[in-house]
Amino acid sequence: MAAKVLSSKLLKNLRFFTRPLVTSSSTTSSSASSSPISAIPSLNLTQKPLPTATLPKSPPSILDLQDHQKLFAPLPTKKLLHASLILHMAAMEPLVDFSIWVMNSRLMGMDNSIRDLILRAIRHSFYKHFCAGEDTVEAANCLKRLNESGLRGMLDFAVEFASDNDACDRNFHGFLSTVEAAKSLPPSTVSSVVVKITAICPLNLLERVSDLLRWQQKHPSFNLPWKQNTLPIFSDSSPLYHTVKKPEPLTPEEEKHLLLGQQRLLKLCQACVEANVPLVIDAEHSTVQPAIDYLTYSSAIKYNKDDKPIVYGTIQAYLKDAKERLLLATKAADKMRVSMGFKLVRGAYMSTERKLASSLGYQSPIHNNIQQTHSCYNDCASFLLEAITNGSHGVILATHNVQSATLAAKKAQDLGIGNGNQKLEFAQVYGMAEALSFGLRNAGFQVSKYLPFGHVEIVMPYLLRRAEENRGLLSASGLDRVLTRKELCRRLKAVLF
Ligand SMILES: Cc1cc2nc3c(=O)[nH]c(=O)nc-3n(C[C@H](O)[C@H](O)[C@H](O)COP(=O)(O)OP(=O)(O)OC[C@H]3O[C@@H](n4cnc5c(N)ncnc54)[C@H](O)[C@@H]3O)c2cc1C
């Protein structure tokens, strides 16, 4: 539609650049902290990325999110149009509702021309905006383009779940190929490889293991013969309501499958050691997260021996017990001389968590209001930044929230972290918060985009979460929509007059 407005001749006359699809920063409206943000030197979100050699020694002090011309200068008009169109579509609630209904519907399970049509529509819209391509070759091309603009990528083979061992094995080989692809690329392009434990260990087994771990937390004498050395998974305040009665011990078959899952993870860790790239393990629903943390920490104890962590776990700051668990895990890691890696996020499964807790008659494990989540995120980030300076831990601050990122950047600057420090990475999802990514990069920090790749069908759950996150006029992408629209109008006027 919008492409018709600008004829091909006009498009040709407009400035064309060679950067990949990007969007502007997403969050300015929500306050990320009760701290006075005005006291913090801001990031310059408008400057073009600088080559590493010329990076400034300290963050520039002007936060300018209004100058759309400068902000989008590196973007080809065609890409800007596509990004703008997708963000505006995502703001139309009925359209998003309909898309989500279609993506979840039985139509997707049928092998007919309607399904092909739907997949084609998704491929050219949300998929193109949020994903790096179908395979490692396309993802590598996307990484190279990102790298030309000073950013790196967290390479994510986007399978999310497996229900049996055959599926786990297939997924495992996909992850292994991803590590191989990372190894073959220049080290400056890939910051990490991402894995979801639910894709390499059967989901129902992870639920069973989580139940058993929770029961042991309630009853410390409860014996788990298969349990290996790990860091603390729970704190005293962790909710244990998911496990109402004593679970049956794992059957020999289940123990065998758990071992297989663990071996897949350890093989991936070994491959990452050889490729010299960290393995980042995503966090998921609380029904399976204890098992994920258990597998993460036990493999970290084996592989995070050097100064540079190989295994990174994920902490979800929207959980009330997040900070306590983080403190306990880092303290134990320090004692064991394990250099732990943590990705810090707010958390993506809020409504499911609230529904589950309420269906069982318990309080939600999520902070009672958004301010508490913001404070928890900022506190955990601050703690982790101090941990970097005091020891050998590594941190990925994964957020689109400008104020949280600014606070963290200021703290890192005060602590003398920055300018290519390998222990600190900021990260945003590909297709979101582009201005923030470049602002942080220009301030001298390492910045990555979270880059999912895979066939459209595989990426569907991920796309559904992105659709949810960007839906509605009041969503976090509001600023992106306004700025892309303004910039497109400016370019059109520049050609016409
Ligand atoms: C690189 C990267 C990796 C990620 N990996 C994971 C992962 O492994 N696991 C995972 O769960 N998520 C992951 N996420 C998603 C993340 O958890 C968030 O959903 C998303 O980034 C939005 O949070 P934000 O920090 O960008 O902040 P904002 O843009 O400020 O988002 C705030 C959002 O937090 C939510 N929220 C949290 N707590 C509350 C509350 N108490 N009341 C109301 N709303 C609340 C609301 O939906 C609100 O819109 C990742 C994100 C990135 C950028």
The ligand as a Tripos MOL2 file, in Angstrom:
@<TRIPOS>MOLECULE
LIG
   53    58     1     0     0
SMALL
NO_CHARGES

@<TRIPOS>ATOM
      1 C1         17.6900  -10.1670   23.8800 C.3       1 LIG1
      2 C2         16.4500  -10.5910   24.5960 C.ar      1 LIG1
      3 C3         16.3420  -11.8870   25.0970 C.ar      1 LIG1
      4 C4         15.1960  -12.2850   25.7960 C.ar      1 LIG1
      5 N1         15.1290  -13.5460   26.3340 N.ar      1 LIG1
      6 C5         14.0730  -13.8870   27.1160 C.ar      1 LIG1
      7 C6         14.0330  -15.1230   27.8220 C.ar      1 LIG1
      8 O1         14.9510  -15.9440   27.7460 O.2       1 LIG1
      9 N2         12.9560  -15.3950   28.5980 N.ar      1 LIG1
     10 C7         11.9150  -14.4980   28.7470 C.ar      1 LIG1
     11 O2         10.9690  -14.7740   29.5080 O.2       1 LIG1
     12 N3         11.9210  -13.3210   28.0770 N.ar      1 LIG1
     13 C8         12.9620  -12.9890   27.2730 C.ar      1 LIG1
     14 N4         12.9710  -11.7770   26.6290 N.ar      1 LIG1
     15 C9         11.7470  -10.9280   26.6250 C.3       1 LIG1
     16 C10        11.7160  -10.0360   27.8480 C.3       1 LIG1
     17 O3         11.5240  -10.8440   28.9650 O.3       1 LIG1
     18 C11        10.6080   -8.9680   27.7900 C.3       1 LIG1
     19 O4          9.3890   -9.5880   27.5490 O.3       1 LIG1
     20 C12        10.7820   -7.8690   26.7730 C.3       1 LIG1
     21 O5         12.1190   -7.6210   26.4870 O.3       1 LIG1
     22 C13        10.1390   -6.5630   27.3110 C.3       1 LIG1
     23 O6         10.8310   -6.0980   28.4590 O.3       1 LIG1
     24 P1         11.8460   -4.8530   28.4420 P.3       1 LIG1
     25 O7         12.9220   -5.0920   29.4240 O.co2     1 LIG1
     26 O8         12.3030   -4.6900   27.0490 O.co2     1 LIG1
     27 O9         11.0760   -3.6590   29.0440 O.3       1 LIG1
     28 P2          9.8140   -2.8260   28.6560 P.3       1 LIG1
     29 O10         9.7630   -2.5630   27.2030 O.co2     1 LIG1
     30 O11         9.7620   -1.7050   29.5960 O.co2     1 LIG1
     31 O12         8.6770   -3.8740   28.9710 O.3       1 LIG1
     32 C14         7.8830   -3.7900   30.0590 C.3       1 LIG1
     33 C15         6.8950   -4.9260   29.9930 C.3       1 LIG1
     34 O13         7.0880   -5.7080   31.1510 O.3       1 LIG1
     35 C16         5.8800   -6.3860   31.4090 C.3       1 LIG1
     36 N5          5.7300   -6.4520   32.8830 N.ar      1 LIG1
     37 C17         6.6490   -7.0590   33.6760 C.ar      1 LIG1
     38 N6          6.2540   -7.0300   34.9560 N.ar      1 LIG1
     39 C18         5.0670   -6.4000   35.0020 C.ar      1 LIG1
     40 C19         4.1830   -6.0940   36.0760 C.ar      1 LIG1
     41 N7          4.4390   -6.4270   37.3270 N.pl3     1 LIG1
     42 N8          3.0590   -5.4370   35.7720 N.ar      1 LIG1
     43 C20         2.7820   -5.0990   34.5170 C.ar      1 LIG1
     44 N9          3.6010   -5.3800   33.4640 N.ar      1 LIG1
     45 C21         4.7310   -6.0270   33.6950 C.ar      1 LIG1
     46 C22         4.7830   -5.6950   30.6500 C.3       1 LIG1
     47 O14         4.3490   -6.5540   29.6420 O.3       1 LIG1
     48 C23         5.4570   -4.4870   30.0310 C.3       1 LIG1
     49 O15         4.9800   -4.1990   28.7650 O.3       1 LIG1
     50 C24        14.1240  -11.3710   25.9560 C.ar      1 LIG1
     51 C25        14.2490  -10.0700   25.4670 C.ar      1 LIG1
     52 C26        15.3860   -9.6640   24.8170 C.ar      1 LIG1
     53 C27        15.5000   -8.2460   24.3450 C.3       1 LIG1
@<TRIPOS>BOND
     1     1     2 1
     2     2     3 ar
     3     2    52 ar
     4     3     4 ar
     5     4     5 ar
     6     4    50 ar
     7     5     6 ar
     8     6     7 ar
     9     6    13 1
    10     7     8 2
    11     7     9 ar
    12     9    10 ar
    13    10    11 2
    14    10    12 ar
    15    12    13 ar
    16    13    14 ar
    17    14    15 1
    18    14    50 ar
    19    15    16 1
    20    16    17 1
    21    16    18 1
    22    18    19 1
    23    18    20 1
    24    20    21 1
    25    20    22 1
    26    22    23 1
    27    23    24 1
    28    24    25 2
    29    24    26 1
    30    24    27 1
    31    27    28 1
    32    28    29 2
    33    28    30 1
    34    28    31 1
    35    31    32 1
    36    32    33 1
    37    33    34 1
    38    33    48 1
    39    34    35 1
    40    35    36 1
    41    35    46 1
    42    36    37 ar
    43    36    45 ar
    44    37    38 ar
    45    38    39 ar
    46    39    40 ar
    47    39    45 ar
    48    40    41 1
    49    40    42 ar
    50    42    43 ar
    51    43    44 ar
    52    44    45 ar
    53    46    47 1
    54    46    48 1
    55    48    49 1
    56    50    51 ar
    57    51    52 ar
    58    52    53 1
@<TRIPOS>SUBSTRUCTURE
     1 LIG1         1 GROUP 0 **** ****
